[in-house]
Amino acid sequence: MVKISGNVKRFGVRYGRKLKQIFGKIEEEQRKLHKCPFCHKVAVKRQAVGIWECRKCGKKFSGKAYTILKKKAADKEE
Ligand SMILES: [Zn+2]
């Protein structure tokens, strides 16, 4: 048995649940097809981190690491 101090355990459980929610959302975003910014067909698949490929027009482009959808707040940085 691994002994975990009360403090660490409490923090771990809280943090773990939050992280799971976040990663669950990211995974969902990764798996589904995205809309192509070139041909506007929903046929874009993630090839690697930040690399996306459209299966309709064959365009390959970089985007966000996990989704090509850009949030309004993030746009300001680019
Ligand atoms: Zn396309």
PDB file of the backbone (N, CA, C, O) and the ligand in Angstrom, with CONECT records:
HET     ZN  A 101       1
ATOM      1  N   MET A   1       0.841  -1.218   0.000  1.00  0.00           N
ATOM      2  CA  MET A   1       0.000   0.000   0.000  1.00  0.00           C
ATOM      3  C   MET A   1       0.865   1.253   0.000  1.00  0.00           C
ATOM      4  O   MET A   1       1.847   1.339   0.737  1.00  0.00           O
ATOM      5  N   VAL A   2       0.512   2.175  -0.789  1.00  0.00           N
ATOM      6  CA  VAL A   2       1.243   3.438  -0.834  1.00  0.00           C
ATOM      7  C   VAL A   2       0.573   4.396   0.134  1.00  0.00           C
ATOM      8  O   VAL A   2      -0.634   4.631   0.094  1.00  0.00           O
ATOM      9  N   LYS A   3       1.403   4.932   0.997  1.00  0.00           N
ATOM     10  CA  LYS A   3       0.837   5.859   1.960  1.00  0.00           C
ATOM     11  C   LYS A   3       0.830   7.273   1.389  1.00  0.00           C
ATOM     12  O   LYS A   3       1.870   7.801   0.998  1.00  0.00           O
ATOM     13  N   ILE A   4      -0.312   7.857   1.347  1.00  0.00           N
ATOM     14  CA  ILE A   4      -0.434   9.219   0.823  1.00  0.00           C
ATOM     15  C   ILE A   4      -0.897  10.126   1.947  1.00  0.00           C
ATOM     16  O   ILE A   4      -1.868   9.827   2.642  1.00  0.00           O
ATOM     17  N   SER A   5      -0.221  11.194   2.112  1.00  0.00           N
ATOM     18  CA  SER A   5      -0.603  12.113   3.175  1.00  0.00           C
ATOM     19  C   SER A   5      -1.936  12.774   2.833  1.00  0.00           C
ATOM     20  O   SER A   5      -2.292  12.914   1.663  1.00  0.00           O
ATOM     21  N   GLY A   6      -2.639  13.162   3.835  1.00  0.00           N
ATOM     22  CA  GLY A   6      -3.970  13.745   3.647  1.00  0.00           C
ATOM     23  C   GLY A   6      -3.975  14.905   2.679  1.00  0.00           C
ATOM     24  O   GLY A   6      -4.866  15.017   1.837  1.00  0.00           O
ATOM     25  N   ASN A   7      -2.997  15.755   2.795  1.00  0.00           N
ATOM     26  CA  ASN A   7      -2.931  16.937   1.941  1.00  0.00           C
ATOM     27  C   ASN A   7      -2.789  16.598   0.464  1.00  0.00           C
ATOM     28  O   ASN A   7      -3.533  17.091  -0.384  1.00  0.00           O
ATOM     29  N   VAL A   8      -1.822  15.750   0.185  1.00  0.00           N
ATOM     30  CA  VAL A   8      -1.536  15.389  -1.204  1.00  0.00           C
ATOM     31  C   VAL A   8      -2.731  14.675  -1.821  1.00  0.00           C
ATOM     32  O   VAL A   8      -3.093  14.924  -2.971  1.00  0.00           O
ATOM     33  N   LYS A   9      -3.328  13.797  -1.052  1.00  0.00           N
ATOM     34  CA  LYS A   9      -4.450  13.028  -1.559  1.00  0.00           C
ATOM     35  C   LYS A   9      -5.617  13.957  -1.931  1.00  0.00           C
ATOM     36  O   LYS A   9      -6.237  13.821  -2.986  1.00  0.00           O
ATOM     37  N   ARG A  10      -5.881  14.877  -1.048  1.00  0.00           N
ATOM     38  CA  ARG A  10      -7.006  15.767  -1.291  1.00  0.00           C
ATOM     39  C   ARG A  10      -6.771  16.605  -2.564  1.00  0.00           C
ATOM     40  O   ARG A  10      -7.664  16.793  -3.391  1.00  0.00           O
ATOM     41  N   PHE A  11      -5.558  17.083  -2.676  1.00  0.00           N
ATOM     42  CA  PHE A  11      -5.203  17.894  -3.841  1.00  0.00           C
ATOM     43  C   PHE A  11      -5.285  17.063  -5.118  1.00  0.00           C
ATOM     44  O   PHE A  11      -5.806  17.512  -6.139  1.00  0.00           O
ATOM     45  N   GLY A  12      -4.754  15.830  -5.036  1.00  0.00           N
ATOM     46  CA  GLY A  12      -4.711  14.955  -6.203  1.00  0.00           C
ATOM     47  C   GLY A  12      -6.094  14.632  -6.734  1.00  0.00           C
ATOM     48  O   GLY A  12      -6.318  14.653  -7.945  1.00  0.00           O
ATOM     49  N   VAL A  13      -6.997  14.343  -5.861  1.00  0.00           N
ATOM     50  CA  VAL A  13      -8.348  13.979  -6.289  1.00  0.00           C
ATOM     51  C   VAL A  13      -9.019  15.160  -6.975  1.00  0.00           C
ATOM     52  O   VAL A  13      -9.631  15.018  -8.034  1.00  0.00           O
ATOM     53  N   ARG A  14      -8.898  16.292  -6.369  1.00  0.00           N
ATOM     54  CA  ARG A  14      -9.520  17.484  -6.934  1.00  0.00           C
ATOM     55  C   ARG A  14      -8.948  17.809  -8.307  1.00  0.00           C
ATOM     56  O   ARG A  14      -9.669  18.027  -9.280  1.00  0.00           O
ATOM     57  N   TYR A  15      -7.636  17.833  -8.339  1.00  0.00           N
ATOM     58  CA  TYR A  15      -6.946  18.209  -9.561  1.00  0.00           C
ATOM     59  C   TYR A  15      -7.183  17.187 -10.658  1.00  0.00           C
ATOM     60  O   TYR A  15      -7.386  17.533 -11.822  1.00  0.00           O
ATOM     61  N   GLY A  16      -7.153  15.925 -10.264  1.00  0.00           N
ATOM     62  CA  GLY A  16      -7.324  14.840 -11.229  1.00  0.00           C
ATOM     63  C   GLY A  16      -8.667  14.898 -11.924  1.00  0.00           C
ATOM     64  O   GLY A  16      -8.761  14.678 -13.131  1.00  0.00           O
ATOM     65  N   ARG A  17      -9.691  15.191 -11.171  1.00  0.00           N
ATOM     66  CA  ARG A  17     -11.018  15.213 -11.775  1.00  0.00           C
ATOM     67  C   ARG A  17     -11.124  16.353 -12.797  1.00  0.00           C
ATOM     68  O   ARG A  17     -11.673  16.183 -13.885  1.00  0.00           O
ATOM     69  N   LYS A  18     -10.596  17.490 -12.428  1.00  0.00           N
ATOM     70  CA  LYS A  18     -10.635  18.651 -13.321  1.00  0.00           C
ATOM     71  C   LYS A  18      -9.861  18.362 -14.607  1.00  0.00           C
ATOM     72  O   LYS A  18     -10.317  18.668 -15.708  1.00  0.00           O
ATOM     73  N   LEU A  19      -8.682  17.768 -14.440  1.00  0.00           N
ATOM     74  CA  LEU A  19      -7.853  17.459 -15.600  1.00  0.00           C
ATOM     75  C   LEU A  19      -8.545  16.468 -16.524  1.00  0.00           C
ATOM     76  O   LEU A  19      -8.487  16.593 -17.747  1.00  0.00           O
ATOM     77  N   LYS A  20      -9.189  15.498 -15.931  1.00  0.00           N
ATOM     78  CA  LYS A  20      -9.887  14.492 -16.734  1.00  0.00           C
ATOM     79  C   LYS A  20     -10.959  15.149 -17.592  1.00  0.00           C
ATOM     80  O   LYS A  20     -11.148  14.789 -18.754  1.00  0.00           O
ATOM     81  N   GLN A  21     -11.643  16.097 -17.020  1.00  0.00           N
ATOM     82  CA  GLN A  21     -12.682  16.799 -17.778  1.00  0.00           C
ATOM     83  C   GLN A  21     -12.068  17.538 -18.942  1.00  0.00           C
ATOM     84  O   GLN A  21     -12.593  17.511 -20.055  1.00  0.00           O
ATOM     85  N   ILE A  22     -10.951  18.202 -18.682  1.00  0.00           N
ATOM     86  CA  ILE A  22     -10.288  18.977 -19.727  1.00  0.00           C
ATOM     87  C   ILE A  22      -9.771  18.063 -20.831  1.00  0.00           C
ATOM     88  O   ILE A  22      -9.985  18.334 -22.012  1.00  0.00           O
ATOM     89  N   PHE A  23      -9.102  16.996 -20.459  1.00  0.00           N
ATOM     90  CA  PHE A  23      -8.545  16.102 -21.468  1.00  0.00           C
ATOM     91  C   PHE A  23      -9.631  15.376 -22.236  1.00  0.00           C
ATOM     92  O   PHE A  23      -9.472  15.077 -23.419  1.00  0.00           O
ATOM     93  N   GLY A  24     -10.726  15.096 -21.568  1.00  0.00           N
ATOM     94  CA  GLY A  24     -11.850  14.473 -22.259  1.00  0.00           C
ATOM     95  C   GLY A  24     -12.345  15.353 -23.382  1.00  0.00           C
ATOM     96  O   GLY A  24     -12.648  14.866 -24.471  1.00  0.00           O
ATOM     97  N   LYS A  25     -12.428  16.622 -23.131  1.00  0.00           N
ATOM     98  CA  LYS A  25     -12.882  17.573 -24.152  1.00  0.00           C
ATOM     99  C   LYS A  25     -11.894  17.662 -25.299  1.00  0.00           C
ATOM    100  O   LYS A  25     -12.282  17.690 -26.467  1.00  0.00           O
ATOM    101  N   ILE A  26     -10.623  17.706 -24.961  1.00  0.00           N
ATOM    102  CA  ILE A  26      -9.585  17.805 -25.987  1.00  0.00           C
ATOM    103  C   ILE A  26      -9.607  16.564 -26.875  1.00  0.00           C
ATOM    104  O   ILE A  26      -9.509  16.672 -28.097  1.00  0.00           O
ATOM    105  N   GLU A  27      -9.732  15.414 -26.279  1.00  0.00           N
ATOM    106  CA  GLU A  27      -9.763  14.176 -27.050  1.00  0.00           C
ATOM    107  C   GLU A  27     -10.939  14.169 -28.006  1.00  0.00           C
ATOM    108  O   GLU A  27     -10.822  13.742 -29.154  1.00  0.00           O
ATOM    109  N   GLU A  28     -12.043  14.635 -27.532  1.00  0.00           N
ATOM    110  CA  GLU A  28     -13.240  14.714 -28.362  1.00  0.00           C
ATOM    111  C   GLU A  28     -12.968  15.603 -29.578  1.00  0.00           C
ATOM    112  O   GLU A  28     -13.326  15.260 -30.704  1.00  0.00           O
ATOM    113  N   GLU A  29     -12.341  16.726 -29.335  1.00  0.00           N
ATOM    114  CA  GLU A  29     -12.021  17.666 -30.407  1.00  0.00           C
ATOM    115  C   GLU A  29     -11.067  17.045 -31.421  1.00  0.00           C
ATOM    116  O   GLU A  29     -11.186  17.269 -32.625  1.00  0.00           O
ATOM    117  N   GLN A  30     -10.131  16.271 -30.920  1.00  0.00           N
ATOM    118  CA  GLN A  30      -9.138  15.651 -31.791  1.00  0.00           C
ATOM    119  C   GLN A  30      -9.774  14.646 -32.727  1.00  0.00           C
ATOM    120  O   GLN A  30      -9.423  14.569 -33.904  1.00  0.00           O
ATOM    121  N   ARG A  31     -10.699  13.887 -32.207  1.00  0.00           N
ATOM    122  CA  ARG A  31     -11.245  12.755 -32.972  1.00  0.00           C
ATOM    123  C   ARG A  31     -12.210  13.185 -34.053  1.00  0.00           C
ATOM    124  O   ARG A  31     -12.231  12.603 -35.137  1.00  0.00           O
ATOM    125  N   LYS A  32     -12.996  14.185 -33.772  1.00  0.00           N
ATOM    126  CA  LYS A  32     -14.001  14.517 -34.769  1.00  0.00           C
ATOM    127  C   LYS A  32     -13.404  15.301 -35.933  1.00  0.00           C
ATOM    128  O   LYS A  32     -12.349  15.926 -35.819  1.00  0.00           O
ATOM    129  N   LEU A  33     -14.106  15.247 -37.041  1.00  0.00           N
ATOM    130  CA  LEU A  33     -13.644  15.949 -38.234  1.00  0.00           C
ATOM    131  C   LEU A  33     -13.947  17.433 -38.091  1.00  0.00           C
ATOM    132  O   LEU A  33     -14.941  17.841 -37.490  1.00  0.00           O
ATOM    133  N   HIS A  34     -13.058  18.211 -38.663  1.00  0.00           N
ATOM    134  CA  HIS A  34     -13.226  19.648 -38.585  1.00  0.00           C
ATOM    135  C   HIS A  34     -13.499  20.234 -39.957  1.00  0.00           C
ATOM    136  O   HIS A  34     -13.257  19.606 -40.988  1.00  0.00           O
ATOM    137  N   LYS A  35     -13.997  21.423 -39.939  1.00  0.00           N
ATOM    138  CA  LYS A  35     -14.310  22.104 -41.192  1.00  0.00           C
ATOM    139  C   LYS A  35     -13.035  22.642 -41.826  1.00  0.00           C
ATOM    140  O   LYS A  35     -12.206  23.274 -41.171  1.00  0.00           O
ATOM    141  N   CYS A  36     -12.908  22.377 -43.099  1.00  0.00           N
ATOM    142  CA  CYS A  36     -11.729  22.821 -43.828  1.00  0.00           C
ATOM    143  C   CYS A  36     -11.839  24.307 -44.137  1.00  0.00           C
ATOM    144  O   CYS A  36     -12.862  24.754 -44.656  1.00  0.00           O
ATOM    145  N   PRO A  37     -10.811  25.071 -43.831  1.00  0.00           N
ATOM    146  CA  PRO A  37     -10.860  26.511 -44.131  1.00  0.00           C
ATOM    147  C   PRO A  37     -10.685  26.801 -45.619  1.00  0.00           C
ATOM    148  O   PRO A  37     -10.881  27.938 -46.049  1.00  0.00           O
ATOM    149  N   PHE A  38     -10.323  25.797 -46.408  1.00  0.00           N
ATOM    150  CA  PHE A  38     -10.107  26.006 -47.845  1.00  0.00           C
ATOM    151  C   PHE A  38     -11.333  25.617 -48.670  1.00  0.00           C
ATOM    152  O   PHE A  38     -11.799  26.399 -49.499  1.00  0.00           O
ATOM    153  N   CYS A  39     -11.856  24.408 -48.444  1.00  0.00           N
ATOM    154  CA  CYS A  39     -13.005  23.964 -49.249  1.00  0.00           C
ATOM    155  C   CYS A  39     -14.299  23.931 -48.423  1.00  0.00           C
ATOM    156  O   CYS A  39     -15.375  23.651 -48.951  1.00  0.00           O
ATOM    157  N   HIS A  40     -14.181  24.211 -47.165  1.00  0.00           N
ATOM    158  CA  HIS A  40     -15.339  24.311 -46.270  1.00  0.00           C
ATOM    159  C   HIS A  40     -16.119  23.005 -46.123  1.00  0.00           C
ATOM    160  O   HIS A  40     -17.289  23.011 -45.741  1.00  0.00           O
ATOM    161  N   LYS A  41     -15.466  21.900 -46.426  1.00  0.00           N
ATOM    162  CA  LYS A  41     -16.071  20.603 -46.165  1.00  0.00           C
ATOM    163  C   LYS A  41     -15.605  20.120 -44.782  1.00  0.00           C
ATOM    164  O   LYS A  41     -14.486  20.401 -44.352  1.00  0.00           O
ATOM    165  N   VAL A  42     -16.470  19.408 -44.118  1.00  0.00           N
ATOM    166  CA  VAL A  42     -16.071  18.875 -42.809  1.00  0.00           C
ATOM    167  C   VAL A  42     -15.321  17.568 -43.048  1.00  0.00           C
ATOM    168  O   VAL A  42     -15.900  16.483 -42.982  1.00  0.00           O
ATOM    169  N   ALA A  43     -14.045  17.687 -43.322  1.00  0.00           N
ATOM    170  CA  ALA A  43     -13.254  16.516 -43.688  1.00  0.00           C
ATOM    171  C   ALA A  43     -11.818  16.635 -43.202  1.00  0.00           C
ATOM    172  O   ALA A  43     -10.926  15.947 -43.698  1.00  0.00           O
ATOM    173  N   VAL A  44     -11.606  17.494 -42.251  1.00  0.00           N
ATOM    174  CA  VAL A  44     -10.246  17.720 -41.778  1.00  0.00           C
ATOM    175  C   VAL A  44      -9.943  16.829 -40.580  1.00  0.00           C
ATOM    176  O   VAL A  44     -10.659  16.821 -39.579  1.00  0.00           O
ATOM    177  N   LYS A  45      -8.873  16.092 -40.722  1.00  0.00           N
ATOM    178  CA  LYS A  45      -8.442  15.223 -39.629  1.00  0.00           C
ATOM    179  C   LYS A  45      -7.093  15.666 -39.110  1.00  0.00           C
ATOM    180  O   LYS A  45      -6.263  16.175 -39.864  1.00  0.00           O
ATOM    181  N   ARG A  46      -6.878  15.474 -37.830  1.00  0.00           N
ATOM    182  CA  ARG A  46      -5.595  15.810 -37.239  1.00  0.00           C
ATOM    183  C   ARG A  46      -4.578  14.737 -37.601  1.00  0.00           C
ATOM    184  O   ARG A  46      -4.813  13.552 -37.366  1.00  0.00           O
ATOM    185  N   GLN A  47      -3.470  15.138 -38.160  1.00  0.00           N
ATOM    186  CA  GLN A  47      -2.419  14.186 -38.536  1.00  0.00           C
ATOM    187  C   GLN A  47      -1.402  14.030 -37.414  1.00  0.00           C
ATOM    188  O   GLN A  47      -0.955  12.921 -37.121  1.00  0.00           O
ATOM    189  N   ALA A  48      -1.050  15.117 -36.806  1.00  0.00           N
ATOM    190  CA  ALA A  48      -0.101  15.124 -35.711  1.00  0.00           C
ATOM    191  C   ALA A  48      -0.409  16.377 -34.894  1.00  0.00           C
ATOM    192  O   ALA A  48      -1.337  17.125 -35.200  1.00  0.00           O
ATOM    193  N   VAL A  49       0.367  16.581 -33.881  1.00  0.00           N
ATOM    194  CA  VAL A  49       0.106  17.757 -33.057  1.00  0.00           C
ATOM    195  C   VAL A  49       0.274  19.011 -33.902  1.00  0.00           C
ATOM    196  O   VAL A  49       1.372  19.311 -34.370  1.00  0.00           O
ATOM    197  N   GLY A  50      -0.803  19.729 -34.091  1.00  0.00           N
ATOM    198  CA  GLY A  50      -0.748  20.974 -34.837  1.00  0.00           C
ATOM    199  C   GLY A  50      -0.799  20.823 -36.345  1.00  0.00           C
ATOM    200  O   GLY A  50      -0.798  21.823 -37.063  1.00  0.00           O
ATOM    201  N   ILE A  51      -0.843  19.592 -36.841  1.00  0.00           N
ATOM    202  CA  ILE A  51      -0.902  19.365 -38.288  1.00  0.00           C
ATOM    203  C   ILE A  51      -2.262  18.771 -38.654  1.00  0.00           C
ATOM    204  O   ILE A  51      -2.693  17.770 -38.082  1.00  0.00           O
ATOM    205  N   TRP A  52      -2.918  19.399 -39.603  1.00  0.00           N
ATOM    206  CA  TRP A  52      -4.253  18.971 -40.011  1.00  0.00           C
ATOM    207  C   TRP A  52      -4.275  18.733 -41.511  1.00  0.00           C
ATOM    208  O   TRP A  52      -3.601  19.420 -42.278  1.00  0.00           O
ATOM    209  N   GLU A  53      -5.068  17.743 -41.912  1.00  0.00           N
ATOM    210  CA  GLU A  53      -5.161  17.453 -43.336  1.00  0.00           C
ATOM    211  C   GLU A  53      -6.615  17.283 -43.734  1.00  0.00           C
ATOM    212  O   GLU A  53      -7.396  16.605 -43.066  1.00  0.00           O
ATOM    213  N   CYS A  54      -6.950  17.925 -44.849  1.00  0.00           N
ATOM    214  CA  CYS A  54      -8.307  17.829 -45.372  1.00  0.00           C
ATOM    215  C   CYS A  54      -8.381  16.657 -46.339  1.00  0.00           C
ATOM    216  O   CYS A  54      -7.564  16.547 -47.253  1.00  0.00           O
ATOM    217  N   ARG A  55      -9.348  15.792 -46.138  1.00  0.00           N
ATOM    218  CA  ARG A  55      -9.473  14.615 -46.991  1.00  0.00           C
ATOM    219  C   ARG A  55     -10.210  14.917 -48.289  1.00  0.00           C
ATOM    220  O   ARG A  55     -10.219  14.099 -49.209  1.00  0.00           O
ATOM    221  N   LYS A  56     -10.810  16.062 -48.359  1.00  0.00           N
ATOM    222  CA  LYS A  56     -11.522  16.443 -49.584  1.00  0.00           C
ATOM    223  C   LYS A  56     -10.580  17.104 -50.579  1.00  0.00           C
ATOM    224  O   LYS A  56     -10.459  16.668 -51.724  1.00  0.00           O
ATOM    225  N   CYS A  57      -9.920  18.157 -50.129  1.00  0.00           N
ATOM    226  CA  CYS A  57      -9.067  18.903 -51.058  1.00  0.00           C
ATOM    227  C   CYS A  57      -7.584  18.572 -50.869  1.00  0.00           C
ATOM    228  O   CYS A  57      -6.738  19.039 -51.631  1.00  0.00           O
ATOM    229  N   GLY A  58      -7.275  17.773 -49.862  1.00  0.00           N
ATOM    230  CA  GLY A  58      -5.896  17.321 -49.676  1.00  0.00           C
ATOM    231  C   GLY A  58      -4.954  18.352 -49.103  1.00  0.00           C
ATOM    232  O   GLY A  58      -3.752  18.107 -49.003  1.00  0.00           O
ATOM    233  N   LYS A  59      -5.482  19.506 -48.723  1.00  0.00           N
ATOM    234  CA  LYS A  59      -4.639  20.550 -48.139  1.00  0.00           C
ATOM    235  C   LYS A  59      -4.170  20.131 -46.750  1.00  0.00           C
ATOM    236  O   LYS A  59      -4.911  19.561 -45.949  1.00  0.00           O
ATOM    237  N   LYS A  60      -2.926  20.438 -46.514  1.00  0.00           N
ATOM    238  CA  LYS A  60      -2.346  20.164 -45.212  1.00  0.00           C
ATOM    239  C   LYS A  60      -1.984  21.496 -44.599  1.00  0.00           C
ATOM    240  O   LYS A  60      -1.394  22.349 -45.261  1.00  0.00           O
ATOM    241  N   PHE A  61      -2.323  21.673 -43.383  1.00  0.00           N
ATOM    242  CA  PHE A  61      -2.010  22.962 -42.769  1.00  0.00           C
ATOM    243  C   PHE A  61      -1.811  22.796 -41.277  1.00  0.00           C
ATOM    244  O   PHE A  61      -2.191  21.788 -40.681  1.00  0.00           O
ATOM    245  N   SER A  62      -1.213  23.801 -40.701  1.00  0.00           N
ATOM    246  CA  SER A  62      -0.990  23.744 -39.269  1.00  0.00           C
ATOM    247  C   SER A  62      -2.092  24.517 -38.573  1.00  0.00           C
ATOM    248  O   SER A  62      -2.668  25.452 -39.128  1.00  0.00           O
ATOM    249  N   GLY A  63      -2.362  24.120 -37.391  1.00  0.00           N
ATOM    250  CA  GLY A  63      -3.388  24.797 -36.620  1.00  0.00           C
ATOM    251  C   GLY A  63      -3.051  24.681 -35.161  1.00  0.00           C
ATOM    252  O   GLY A  63      -1.898  24.487 -34.777  1.00  0.00           O
ATOM    253  N   LYS A  64      -4.050  24.799 -34.380  1.00  0.00           N
ATOM    254  CA  LYS A  64      -3.849  24.595 -32.955  1.00  0.00           C
ATOM    255  C   LYS A  64      -3.451  23.142 -32.737  1.00  0.00           C
ATOM    256  O   LYS A  64      -3.743  22.274 -33.559  1.00  0.00           O
ATOM    257  N   ALA A  65      -2.788  22.894 -31.632  1.00  0.00           N
ATOM    258  CA  ALA A  65      -2.309  21.550 -31.358  1.00  0.00           C
ATOM    259  C   ALA A  65      -3.452  20.540 -31.313  1.00  0.00           C
ATOM    260  O   ALA A  65      -3.293  19.402 -31.756  1.00  0.00           O
ATOM    261  N   TYR A  66      -4.574  20.940 -30.791  1.00  0.00           N
ATOM    262  CA  TYR A  66      -5.629  19.961 -30.573  1.00  0.00           C
ATOM    263  C   TYR A  66      -6.916  20.261 -31.318  1.00  0.00           C
ATOM    264  O   TYR A  66      -7.774  19.387 -31.444  1.00  0.00           O
ATOM    265  N   THR A  67      -7.061  21.449 -31.802  1.00  0.00           N
ATOM    266  CA  THR A  67      -8.255  21.767 -32.566  1.00  0.00           C
ATOM    267  C   THR A  67      -7.955  22.926 -33.497  1.00  0.00           C
ATOM    268  O   THR A  67      -7.127  23.782 -33.186  1.00  0.00           O
ATOM    269  N   ILE A  68      -8.622  22.954 -34.630  1.00  0.00           N
ATOM    270  CA  ILE A  68      -8.396  24.091 -35.521  1.00  0.00           C
ATOM    271  C   ILE A  68      -9.367  25.216 -35.216  1.00  0.00           C
ATOM    272  O   ILE A  68      -9.240  26.329 -35.728  1.00  0.00           O
ATOM    273  N   LEU A  69     -10.325  24.908 -34.383  1.00  0.00           N
ATOM    274  CA  LEU A  69     -11.269  25.935 -33.999  1.00  0.00           C
ATOM    275  C   LEU A  69     -10.547  26.975 -33.162  1.00  0.00           C
ATOM    276  O   LEU A  69      -9.834  26.641 -32.216  1.00  0.00           O
ATOM    277  N   LYS A  70     -10.732  28.209 -33.509  1.00  0.00           N
ATOM    278  CA  LYS A  70     -10.047  29.251 -32.766  1.00  0.00           C
ATOM    279  C   LYS A  70     -11.040  30.033 -31.925  1.00  0.00           C
ATOM    280  O   LYS A  70     -12.097  30.459 -32.391  1.00  0.00           O
ATOM    281  N   LYS A  71     -10.669  30.198 -30.709  1.00  0.00           N
ATOM    282  CA  LYS A  71     -11.532  30.976 -29.836  1.00  0.00           C
ATOM    283  C   LYS A  71     -11.225  32.457 -30.025  1.00  0.00           C
ATOM    284  O   LYS A  71     -10.106  32.843 -30.361  1.00  0.00           O
ATOM    285  N   LYS A  72     -12.228  33.255 -29.804  1.00  0.00           N
ATOM    286  CA  LYS A  72     -12.064  34.693 -30.011  1.00  0.00           C
ATOM    287  C   LYS A  72     -10.939  35.281 -29.179  1.00  0.00           C
ATOM    288  O   LYS A  72     -10.195  36.145 -29.642  1.00  0.00           O
ATOM    289  N   ALA A  73     -10.821  34.810 -27.961  1.00  0.00           N
ATOM    290  CA  ALA A  73      -9.790  35.328 -27.073  1.00  0.00           C
ATOM    291  C   ALA A  73      -8.400  34.992 -27.611  1.00  0.00           C
ATOM    292  O   ALA A  73      -7.470  35.789 -27.492  1.00  0.00           O
ATOM    293  N   ALA A  74      -8.268  33.797 -28.205  1.00  0.00           N
ATOM    294  CA  ALA A  74      -6.975  33.354 -28.696  1.00  0.00           C
ATOM    295  C   ALA A  74      -6.561  34.108 -29.952  1.00  0.00           C
ATOM    296  O   ALA A  74      -5.370  34.259 -30.225  1.00  0.00           O
ATOM    297  N   ASP A  75      -7.523  34.571 -30.702  1.00  0.00           N
ATOM    298  CA  ASP A  75      -7.226  35.261 -31.944  1.00  0.00           C
ATOM    299  C   ASP A  75      -6.371  36.505 -31.749  1.00  0.00           C
ATOM    300  O   ASP A  75      -5.579  36.884 -32.612  1.00  0.00           O
ATOM    301  N   LYS A  76      -6.550  37.117 -30.613  1.00  0.00           N
ATOM    302  CA  LYS A  76      -5.811  38.358 -30.342  1.00  0.00           C
ATOM    303  C   LYS A  76      -4.296  38.132 -30.315  1.00  0.00           C
ATOM    304  O   LYS A  76      -3.512  39.030 -30.621  1.00  0.00           O
ATOM    305  N   GLU A  77      -3.906  36.908 -29.943  1.00  0.00           N
ATOM    306  CA  GLU A  77      -2.477  36.619 -29.837  1.00  0.00           C
ATOM    307  C   GLU A  77      -1.832  36.413 -31.204  1.00  0.00           C
ATOM    308  O   GLU A  77      -0.611  36.507 -31.335  1.00  0.00           O
ATOM    309  N   GLU A  78      -2.641  36.136 -32.215  1.00  0.00           N
ATOM    310  CA  GLU A  78      -2.036  35.771 -33.494  1.00  0.00           C
ATOM    311  C   GLU A  78      -2.014  36.905 -34.509  1.00  0.00           C
ATOM    312  O   GLU A  78      -1.530  36.724 -35.626  1.00  0.00           O
TER     313      GLU A  78
HETATM  314 ZN    ZN A 101     -10.481  21.040 -47.808  1.00  0.00          ZN2+
END
